Amino acid sequence: MACNCNEDRLVLNVKQGEDKSFSIAIKDKQSNPVDLTGYTIEVNVKKYPLFKVDSLITKVFGTTPVDGSYIEDADNGEIVLKILAEETIKLNPDFYYLIITLINSNGNRTIISGEGDKSGVLKICNQ
């Protein structure tokens, strides 16, 4: 699944109360893989795609797995994002906004999926 957030909209579907892992390829505007070597990934799930709105789910991970989320292949921009059952059970069936941020070793942040129509979508379905 590619995430070229300037042209495509990433949509992830998960049933309420289930664990689900997603393989996501982070690509640049020319559809080339983004090298994630030395990066940390931050993923936020929000009800509204505004930076001032608190996150309902936050994931921060690198090459070492954290709750099943990790950078799978840094050279090719591939990550695995795992949404846990205990996270999805708290969310009503609806659409939520998925904001993905790359953080380099200096702490500089690059939002690749952000506000409004630039955000990805996490769709929580009935059990």
KOLBA-975336 format. One record per residue: residue number from 1; chain; x, y, z of N, C-alpha, C in turn. Coordinates in Angstrom, 1 decimal. Example, Ala and Ser with C-alpha at 12.3 -4.5 7.8 and 13.67 -1.06 7.14 Angstrom:
<atoms>
pos | unit | nxx | nyy | nzz | caxx | cayy | cazz | cxx | cyy | czz
1 | A | 13.2 | -5.7 | 7.8 | 12.3 | -4.5 | 7.8 | 13.2 | -3.3 | 7.8
2 | A | 12.8 | -2.2 | 7.1 | 13.7 | -1.1 | 7.1 | 12.9 | 0.0 | 7.9
</atoms>
This chain:
<atoms>
pos | unit | nxx | nyy | nzz | caxx | cayy | cazz | cxx | cyy | czz
1 | A | 0.8 | -1.2 | 0.0 | 0.0 | 0.0 | 0.0 | 0.9 | 1.2 | 0.0
2 | A | 0.8 | 2.1 | -0.9 | 1.6 | 3.3 | -1.0 | 1.0 | 4.4 | -0.3
3 | A | 1.8 | 5.3 | 0.2 | 1.3 | 6.5 | 0.8 | 2.0 | 7.7 | 0.2
4 | A | 1.5 | 8.1 | -1.0 | 1.9 | 9.3 | -1.6 | 0.9 | 10.3 | -1.2
5 | A | 1.1 | 11.0 | -0.1 | 0.1 | 11.8 | 0.5 | -0.3 | 13.1 | -0.3
6 | A | 0.5 | 13.4 | -1.3 | 0.1 | 14.6 | -2.1 | -0.9 | 14.2 | -3.2
7 | A | -1.0 | 12.9 | -3.5 | -2.0 | 12.6 | -4.6 | -2.9 | 11.5 | -4.1
8 | A | -2.5 | 10.5 | -3.3 | -3.4 | 9.5 | -2.9 | -3.8 | 9.7 | -1.4
9 | A | -4.9 | 9.1 | -1.1 | -5.4 | 9.2 | 0.3 | -5.3 | 7.8 | 0.9
10 | A | -4.5 | 7.6 | 1.9 | -4.3 | 6.3 | 2.5 | -5.6 | 6.0 | 3.3
11 | A | -6.2 | 4.9 | 3.1 | -7.4 | 4.5 | 3.9 | -7.2 | 3.1 | 4.5
12 | A | -7.2 | 3.0 | 5.8 | -7.0 | 1.7 | 6.5 | -8.3 | 1.3 | 7.1
13 | A | -8.8 | 0.1 | 6.9 | -10.0 | -0.4 | 7.5 | -9.7 | -1.4 | 8.5
14 | A | -10.4 | -1.3 | 9.7 | -10.2 | -2.2 | 10.8 | -11.6 | -2.4 | 11.5
15 | A | -11.8 | -3.6 | 12.0 | -13.1 | -3.8 | 12.7 | -12.8 | -3.4 | 14.2
16 | A | -13.8 | -2.8 | 14.8 | -13.8 | -2.4 | 16.2 | -13.5 | -3.7 | 17.0
17 | A | -12.5 | -3.5 | 17.9 | -12.1 | -4.6 | 18.8 | -11.2 | -5.7 | 18.2
18 | A | -10.6 | -5.4 | 17.0 | -9.6 | -6.4 | 16.5 | -8.2 | -5.8 | 16.3
19 | A | -7.2 | -6.6 | 16.4 | -5.9 | -6.2 | 16.0 | -5.7 | -6.3 | 14.5
20 | A | -5.0 | -5.4 | 13.9 | -4.8 | -5.4 | 12.5 | -3.5 | -4.7 | 12.2
21 | A | -2.7 | -5.4 | 11.4 | -1.4 | -4.8 | 10.9 | -1.5 | -4.4 | 9.5
22 | A | -0.8 | -3.2 | 9.2 | -0.8 | -2.7 | 7.8 | 0.6 | -2.5 | 7.4
23 | A | 0.9 | -2.9 | 6.2 | 2.2 | -2.6 | 5.5 | 2.0 | -1.4 | 4.7
24 | A | 2.9 | -0.4 | 4.9 | 2.7 | 0.9 | 4.2 | 4.1 | 1.3 | 3.7
25 | A | 4.1 | 1.6 | 2.4 | 5.3 | 2.1 | 1.7 | 5.3 | 3.6 | 1.7
26 | A | 6.2 | 4.3 | 2.3 | 6.3 | 5.8 | 2.3 | 7.1 | 6.2 | 1.0
27 | A | 6.4 | 7.0 | 0.2 | 7.0 | 7.4 | -1.1 | 7.0 | 8.9 | -1.2
28 | A | 7.9 | 9.5 | -2.0 | 7.9 | 10.9 | -2.3 | 7.0 | 11.3 | -3.4
29 | A | 7.0 | 12.5 | -3.8 | 6.1 | 13.0 | -4.9 | 6.3 | 12.3 | -6.2
30 | A | 7.5 | 11.8 | -6.4 | 7.8 | 11.1 | -7.7 | 7.6 | 9.6 | -7.6
31 | A | 7.0 | 9.1 | -6.5 | 6.7 | 7.7 | -6.2 | 8.0 | 6.9 | -5.9
32 | A | 9.0 | 7.6 | -5.5 | 10.3 | 6.9 | -5.1 | 10.2 | 6.6 | -3.6
33 | A | 10.7 | 5.4 | -3.1 | 10.7 | 5.2 | -1.7 | 11.5 | 6.2 | -0.9
34 | A | 11.0 | 6.6 | 0.2 | 11.7 | 7.5 | 1.1 | 12.6 | 6.7 | 2.1
35 | A | 13.9 | 7.0 | 2.1 | 14.8 | 6.3 | 3.0 | 14.5 | 6.7 | 4.4
36 | A | 14.2 | 5.8 | 5.2 | 13.8 | 6.0 | 6.6 | 14.9 | 5.7 | 7.6
37 | A | 16.1 | 5.5 | 7.1 | 17.3 | 5.2 | 7.9 | 17.5 | 6.4 | 8.9
38 | A | 17.5 | 6.1 | 10.2 | 17.7 | 7.1 | 11.2 | 16.5 | 7.8 | 11.7
39 | A | 15.3 | 7.5 | 11.1 | 14.1 | 8.1 | 11.4 | 13.3 | 7.4 | 12.5
40 | A | 12.5 | 8.1 | 13.1 | 11.4 | 7.6 | 14.0 | 10.1 | 8.0 | 13.3
41 | A | 9.1 | 7.1 | 13.4 | 7.8 | 7.4 | 12.9 | 6.8 | 7.7 | 14.0
42 | A | 6.0 | 8.7 | 13.8 | 4.9 | 9.0 | 14.7 | 3.6 | 9.0 | 14.0
43 | A | 2.7 | 8.2 | 14.5 | 1.3 | 8.1 | 13.9 | 0.3 | 8.5 | 14.9
44 | A | -0.6 | 9.5 | 14.5 | -1.6 | 9.9 | 15.4 | -3.0 | 9.7 | 14.7
45 | A | -3.9 | 9.2 | 15.5 | -5.3 | 9.0 | 15.0 | -6.1 | 10.0 | 15.8
46 | A | -6.9 | 10.8 | 15.0 | -7.7 | 11.9 | 15.6 | -9.1 | 11.9 | 15.0
47 | A | -10.0 | 12.4 | 15.7 | -11.4 | 12.6 | 15.3 | -11.5 | 13.7 | 14.2
48 | A | -10.7 | 14.7 | 14.4 | -10.7 | 15.8 | 13.4 | -9.2 | 16.1 | 13.0
49 | A | -9.0 | 16.4 | 11.7 | -7.6 | 16.5 | 11.2 | -7.0 | 17.9 | 11.5
50 | A | -7.0 | 18.3 | 12.8 | -6.4 | 19.6 | 13.2 | -5.3 | 19.3 | 14.2
51 | A | -4.2 | 20.0 | 14.1 | -3.1 | 19.7 | 15.0 | -3.4 | 20.0 | 16.4
52 | A | -4.4 | 20.9 | 16.7 | -4.7 | 21.3 | 18.1 | -5.6 | 20.2 | 18.7
53 | A | -6.1 | 19.3 | 18.0 | -7.0 | 18.3 | 18.5 | -6.2 | 17.1 | 19.1
54 | A | -6.5 | 16.7 | 20.3 | -5.8 | 15.6 | 20.9 | -5.9 | 14.3 | 20.1
55 | A | -4.9 | 13.5 | 20.2 | -4.9 | 12.2 | 19.5 | -5.7 | 11.2 | 20.3
56 | A | -6.4 | 10.3 | 19.6 | -7.1 | 9.2 | 20.3 | -6.1 | 8.0 | 20.4
57 | A | -5.2 | 7.8 | 19.4 | -4.2 | 6.8 | 19.4 | -2.9 | 7.5 | 18.9
58 | A | -1.8 | 7.2 | 19.6 | -0.5 | 7.7 | 19.2 | 0.5 | 6.5 | 19.2
59 | A | 1.2 | 6.4 | 18.1 | 2.2 | 5.4 | 18.0 | 3.5 | 6.1 | 17.6
60 | A | 4.6 | 5.7 | 18.3 | 5.9 | 6.2 | 18.0 | 6.9 | 5.0 | 18.0
61 | A | 7.5 | 4.8 | 16.8 | 8.4 | 3.6 | 16.6 | 9.5 | 3.9 | 15.6
62 | A | 10.5 | 3.0 | 15.7 | 11.6 | 3.0 | 14.8 | 11.8 | 1.6 | 14.3
63 | A | 13.0 | 1.1 | 14.2 | 13.3 | -0.2 | 13.7 | 13.0 | -1.3 | 14.7
64 | A | 13.0 | -0.9 | 16.0 | 12.6 | -1.9 | 17.0 | 11.1 | -1.8 | 17.2
65 | A | 10.4 | -3.0 | 17.1 | 9.0 | -3.0 | 17.2 | 8.5 | -2.5 | 18.5
66 | A | 7.4 | -1.7 | 18.5 | 6.7 | -1.2 | 19.6 | 5.2 | -1.5 | 19.4
67 | A | 4.7 | -2.4 | 20.2 | 3.3 | -2.9 | 20.1 | 3.0 | -3.4 | 18.7
68 | A | 4.0 | -4.0 | 18.0 | 3.8 | -4.5 | 16.7 | 4.0 | -3.6 | 15.5
69 | A | 4.3 | -2.3 | 15.8 | 4.6 | -1.3 | 14.8 | 6.1 | -1.1 | 14.7
70 | A | 6.6 | -1.0 | 13.4 | 8.1 | -0.8 | 13.3 | 8.4 | -0.4 | 11.8
71 | A | 9.6 | 0.1 | 11.7 | 10.1 | 0.3 | 10.3 | 10.7 | -1.1 | 9.8
72 | A | 10.0 | -1.6 | 8.8 | 10.4 | -2.9 | 8.3 | 11.6 | -2.9 | 7.4
73 | A | 11.6 | -2.0 | 6.5 | 12.7 | -1.9 | 5.5 | 13.0 | -0.4 | 5.3
74 | A | 14.0 | 0.1 | 6.1 | 14.3 | 1.6 | 6.0 | 14.6 | 2.1 | 4.7
75 | A | 15.5 | 1.3 | 3.9 | 16.0 | 1.8 | 2.6 | 14.8 | 1.9 | 1.6
76 | A | 13.8 | 1.1 | 1.8 | 12.7 | 1.2 | 0.8 | 11.4 | 1.9 | 1.4
77 | A | 11.6 | 2.5 | 2.6 | 10.5 | 3.3 | 3.1 | 9.3 | 2.5 | 3.6
78 | A | 9.5 | 1.2 | 4.0 | 8.4 | 0.4 | 4.4 | 8.3 | 0.3 | 5.9
79 | A | 7.0 | 0.5 | 6.3 | 6.7 | 0.4 | 7.8 | 5.6 | -0.6 | 8.0
80 | A | 5.5 | -1.1 | 9.2 | 4.3 | -1.9 | 9.6 | 3.7 | -1.1 | 10.7
81 | A | 2.4 | -0.8 | 10.5 | 1.6 | -0.2 | 11.5 | 0.6 | -1.1 | 12.1
82 | A | 0.6 | -1.4 | 13.4 | -0.3 | -2.3 | 14.0 | -1.2 | -1.5 | 14.9
83 | A | -2.5 | -1.7 | 14.7 | -3.6 | -1.1 | 15.5 | -4.1 | -2.2 | 16.4
84 | A | -4.1 | -2.0 | 17.7 | -4.4 | -3.0 | 18.7 | -5.9 | -3.0 | 19.0
85 | A | -6.4 | -4.2 | 19.4 | -7.8 | -4.4 | 19.7 | -8.2 | -3.4 | 20.8
86 | A | -7.3 | -3.3 | 21.8 | -7.7 | -2.4 | 23.0 | -7.7 | -0.9 | 22.6
87 | A | -7.2 | -0.6 | 21.4 | -7.3 | 0.8 | 20.9 | -8.6 | 0.9 | 20.1
88 | A | -8.8 | 0.0 | 19.2 | -10.0 | 0.1 | 18.4 | -11.3 | -0.1 | 19.1
89 | A | -11.3 | -0.9 | 20.2 | -12.6 | -1.1 | 21.0 | -13.1 | 0.2 | 21.6
90 | A | -12.2 | 1.1 | 21.8 | -12.6 | 2.4 | 22.4 | -13.1 | 3.4 | 21.4
91 | A | -13.0 | 3.1 | 20.1 | -13.5 | 4.0 | 19.1 | -14.8 | 3.6 | 18.5
92 | A | -15.7 | 4.5 | 18.4 | -17.0 | 4.1 | 17.7 | -16.8 | 3.9 | 16.3
93 | A | -17.6 | 3.1 | 15.6 | -17.5 | 2.9 | 14.2 | -17.7 | 4.3 | 13.5
94 | A | -16.7 | 4.7 | 12.7 | -16.6 | 6.0 | 12.1 | -15.3 | 6.1 | 11.3
95 | A | -15.1 | 7.3 | 10.7 | -13.9 | 7.6 | 10.1 | -13.0 | 8.5 | 11.0
96 | A | -11.8 | 8.2 | 11.1 | -10.8 | 8.9 | 11.9 | -9.6 | 9.4 | 11.0
97 | A | -9.0 | 10.4 | 11.4 | -7.9 | 10.9 | 10.6 | -6.5 | 10.3 | 11.1
98 | A | -5.7 | 10.0 | 10.1 | -4.4 | 9.3 | 10.3 | -3.3 | 10.3 | 9.9
99 | A | -2.5 | 10.8 | 10.9 | -1.5 | 11.7 | 10.6 | -0.1 | 11.0 | 10.9
100 | A | 0.7 | 11.0 | 9.8 | 2.0 | 10.3 | 9.9 | 3.1 | 11.4 | 9.8
101 | A | 4.0 | 11.3 | 10.7 | 5.1 | 12.2 | 10.8 | 6.4 | 11.5 | 10.9
102 | A | 7.4 | 11.9 | 10.1 | 8.8 | 11.4 | 10.1 | 9.6 | 12.3 | 11.0
103 | A | 10.4 | 11.7 | 11.9 | 11.2 | 12.5 | 12.8 | 12.6 | 12.1 | 12.6
104 | A | 13.5 | 13.0 | 12.2 | 14.9 | 12.6 | 11.9 | 15.7 | 12.6 | 13.2
105 | A | 17.0 | 12.2 | 13.2 | 17.8 | 12.1 | 14.4 | 18.1 | 13.4 | 15.1
106 | A | 17.9 | 14.5 | 14.4 | 18.0 | 15.9 | 15.0 | 16.7 | 16.4 | 15.6
107 | A | 15.6 | 15.6 | 15.5 | 14.3 | 15.9 | 16.0 | 13.5 | 16.8 | 15.0
108 | A | 13.9 | 17.0 | 13.8 | 13.1 | 17.7 | 12.8 | 12.0 | 16.8 | 12.4
109 | A | 10.8 | 17.4 | 12.3 | 9.6 | 16.7 | 11.9 | 9.1 | 17.0 | 10.5
110 | A | 8.8 | 16.0 | 9.8 | 8.2 | 16.2 | 8.4 | 6.9 | 15.4 | 8.4
111 | A | 5.8 | 16.2 | 8.3 | 4.5 | 15.6 | 8.3 | 4.2 | 15.1 | 6.8
112 | A | 4.0 | 13.8 | 6.6 | 3.7 | 13.3 | 5.3 | 2.2 | 13.1 | 5.1
113 | A | 1.5 | 13.1 | 6.1 | 0.0 | 12.9 | 6.0 | -0.5 | 13.8 | 7.1
114 | A | -1.1 | 14.9 | 6.8 | -1.4 | 15.9 | 7.8 | -2.8 | 16.4 | 7.8
115 | A | -3.1 | 17.7 | 7.9 | -4.4 | 18.2 | 8.1 | -5.3 | 18.0 | 6.8
116 | A | -6.6 | 18.0 | 7.1 | -7.6 | 18.1 | 6.0 | -7.5 | 16.9 | 5.0
117 | A | -7.5 | 17.3 | 3.7 | -7.5 | 16.2 | 2.7 | -6.1 | 15.6 | 2.5
118 | A | -5.1 | 16.1 | 3.2 | -3.8 | 15.5 | 3.2 | -3.6 | 14.4 | 4.2
119 | A | -4.6 | 14.2 | 5.0 | -4.5 | 13.1 | 6.0 | -5.0 | 11.8 | 5.5
120 | A | -4.4 | 10.7 | 6.1 | -4.9 | 9.4 | 5.8 | -6.2 | 9.2 | 6.6
121 | A | -6.9 | 8.1 | 6.4 | -8.1 | 7.8 | 7.1 | -8.0 | 6.4 | 7.7
122 | A | -8.4 | 6.3 | 9.0 | -8.6 | 5.0 | 9.6 | -10.1 | 4.8 | 9.8
123 | A | -10.6 | 3.8 | 9.2 | -12.1 | 3.5 | 9.2 | -12.3 | 2.4 | 10.2
124 | A | -13.0 | 2.7 | 11.3 | -13.4 | 1.7 | 12.2 | -14.8 | 1.2 | 11.9
125 | A | -14.9 | -0.2 | 11.6 | -16.1 | -0.8 | 11.2 | -16.7 | -1.5 | 12.4
126 | A | -18.0 | -1.8 | 12.3 | -18.7 | -2.6 | 13.4 | -18.0 | -4.0 | 13.5
127 | A | -18.1 | -4.6 | 14.7 | -17.5 | -5.9 | 14.9 | -18.1 | -6.9 | 14.1
</atoms>
